[in-house]
C-alpha cells in the first residue's frame, strides 16, 4: 500500500493545521479549540485548549464530549492514509477507555493509524492531560468508500 496522502486530503489537513479551513472552524465552534500541530502519513499530533463551554461544574470534561472529540481525531488520522481524492470514510466502531479525568487548561493528542487495508482503517489515539498522563485511549475503525 502506498504511503502517499491524496492532494485533496493533504489540502484539508494543511488547511486544518493553518486554522482557517471550514473543518477547523466547525471543530472550533462545536468541539473546542483543537489545533493540529503536525501530521504525516498515519500520524497526527494535536493540542486541545479546553474552554469553559465543555467543563461540568466540578471542573471535569463530560465523557460524551470527549467521545465526540475522539471521533473527530480518529477521522483526521484516517484521512492521512487516503491515497485517492475520491476516497471518503465513515466511523463503524468507536471504543473509548477513560483512565483519568480531563480538566482545563489543555490536553495533547497523538493519533496513529495501526492498520490500513483496502476497506478498513484502524486508528488508535491517546489523549494526555496537562500533566502528560494518559487520560483517554481511543480505538476506532473507519470504513473506506469511494465517491463519484
VEXZAKOL-466585 format. One record per residue (C-alpha): residue in three letters; x, y, z. Coordinates in steps of 0.05 Angstrom, whole numbers, plus 5000, padded with zeros to 4 digits. Example, Ala and Ser with C-alpha at 12.3 -4.5 7.8 and 13.67 -1.06 7.14 Angstrom:
2
ALA524649105156
SER527349795143
END
This chain:
148
UNK500050005000
UNK502450694983
UNK504451185037
UNK502251805000
UNK496452235022
UNK491952474965
UNK492353204945
UNK485253334968
UNK486453055037
UNK493353385042
UNK489854055028
UNK484553915081
UNK489653725133
UNK494254315117
UNK488254785119
UNK486254505186
UNK493354605211
UNK493455325186
UNK486955445225
UNK482555755172
UNK479155165139
UNK471755015145
UNK473554355180
UNK477654725233
UNK472455275242
UNK466954745251
UNK471154375303
UNK472855015340
UNK465455205345
UNK462854515363
UNK468554155398
UNK473254685424
UNK480054965405
UNK483354365372
UNK489954525339
UNK493254045290
UNK500554135309
UNK503353645258
UNK501453085212
UNK504552575166
UNK502251925135
UNK498951535190
UNK500352025247
UNK497552665277
UNK499253085337
UNK494353575367
UNK493354045425
UNK486454165455
UNK485454805494
UNK479654625539
UNK474855205549
UNK469255325598
UNK463855115549
UNK465654385557
UNK467154325631
UNK462054085682
UNK461054465748
UNK466154015783
UNK471554215732
UNK471753555694
UNK470253445620
UNK463853065603
UNK465552375574
UNK460752455517
UNK464253085494
UNK470852725497
UNK467752175454
UNK465852695401
UNK472952965400
UNK475552245397
UNK471452105335
UNK473852745303
UNK481152585319
UNK480351875291
UNK477652165227
UNK483452645219
UNK488452075230
UNK484751635180
UNK484852195129
UNK492452185128
UNK492451495094
UNK487351645039
UNK491051584973
UNK485651784924
UNK481952454922
UNK475352074915
UNK476351674979
UNK471951815039
UNK470651435104
UNK465551325159
UNK466451105230
UNK463950395241
UNK466750285311
UNK469050745366
UNK471550495433
UNK473950955488
UNK477450785553
UNK477651325606
UNK483551275654
UNK483251935690
UNK479052575684
UNK480653115634
UNK480753825662
UNK482954505639
UNK487454805615
UNK489354335557
UNK490353625532
UNK495253355480
UNK493152835430
UNK497052325389
UNK493351945336
UNK496051375293
UNK493650905240
UNK495350205263
UNK492749855200
UNK490150105134
UNK487149575088
UNK483249635024
UNK476649725062
UNK478249885135
UNK482650375172
UNK484250225245
UNK486250825287
UNK488750895358
UNK489351565394
UNK491851755463
UNK489452375499
UNK494152635553
UNK492353125608
UNK496353755624
UNK500853335669
UNK502552895609
UNK498952295639
UNK494651845595
UNK487452035607
UNK483851705548
UNK485451165496
UNK481251135433
UNK480550555385
UNK476650675321
UNK475150325256
UNK473650735194
UNK470450425132
UNK473250675066
UNK468650865009
UNK469451184942
UNK465351764915
UNK463651914842
END
